[in-house]
Amino acid sequence: MWIVEKKVGIFVHYLTSSGKFQPGIEKANKFVSQEMARTMAKVHGGSIRQLNQEN
């Protein structure tokens, strides 16, 4: 899973399903595809990060 994040001051905000950046990783919109996350980061201005996969 991939998320889109953006540093706002000293805080990291995450792209939500409503298309806004908000604090709290639990609100982050998660993308299955790296390409989709990359596209959303480009559109909204952010960077992507892969979430750890726990087995």
N, C-alpha and C positions, 0 to 999 in steps of 0.2 A: 504494500500500500504506500501511496505517495501523498504528501501534503504540500501546500503552498504556504510559505511564510514570508514575513516582511519585518525587518527591524524598525521599530518606531521608538526613537530615543534609545533608552537602555532596555526596552521591553521587546519581546517578539510577539507579533500578532499573526493570526492564522486566517486564511481565507475560508469563510463559512459558505454554506450552501446558498445563502442570500447574496453572495458576491461581495461581501464586505470583509475587511480585516478586523478581527476582534481578538482580545486576549483569551487565553484558555484553549489548550490543545484539544480538549474534549468537544469543543464546538467546531473544530476544523473539518472541512469537507475532505474526505479521503478518496483518492483516485486509485483504481486498480492499475491503470496504464501510466507508465512514465511519460509517454508522449502526450497524453491528455493533461497531466499535471504541468508539463512543460508549456503547453499551449496556454493554459489558464494563467500561469505565471507571467507569460509574455503579455497577455491581454490586460491583466490586472496590476502588473508590476511587482513582482516578488521573486523568490527563489524556491526551488523544490528541495524536499528532503524525504528520504525513504524512512518509513517507520520500521522499527525492529520487528521481525517476524518471530513470534514465540511459538515453539512446538509443544 
